[in-house]
Amino acid sequence: APYCAGVYRQLAARRADLPASAHLALERMAREDWLGSYAGLEGIADVLARMGRRARQPNPLAGAEVEFVADPAGFAQDFADWLPDARRFVAEWLDGRGRIGPVGGA
């Protein structure tokens, strides 16, 4: 998808700004198109299961996609409520580091 390719390009362009420990994971993320896989329920289920296995404490992440299926509109609203705060946080963080100002976009 063009959007995902753009995100991967931006990450690659800012590689030097990211911790060295993240470089291999980000390369793998682009190569395997992790972002694109999140567009479907199967991809979301896979990432939740992988996150659940990596967590240090027992957790209910594996299988949690059924929560999404039960209330997709509620998740969509939660995301819509969260996104402006996330954008504001990133803009403030970037400003604090002397970087490019406010983050915009859809």
Phi, psi and omega in degrees: 000142182300321180299312181298316179300321178295319178297315179298321178296318180295319177297316180297321180293332182257017184309317182296337180276351184259153179298142180304328181294343180266346188301311182296319180296320180292323176296318179294321179303314180291314182300320182264002180051059179301316182300317178298326181292337181285354180287342181241156182300323180298319178294320178294316178300319180297312182293323177296318179296317179295318178297320179298322179289329183277340182296146182284333182249151174304142183208163182263025184294316180298126181088358183291349179299339178295333176295320178295314181300325181290333184209063182299325180294322178295319177294320179298319179291319176302317179295315180299324178289324184280324188303314179300322177295319179296317178297317179298315179300313181296317180299316179295320179296315179296318178298320181294337179264006181074024182263189178302143185292215191309142179264130180233193177113174183273000000 
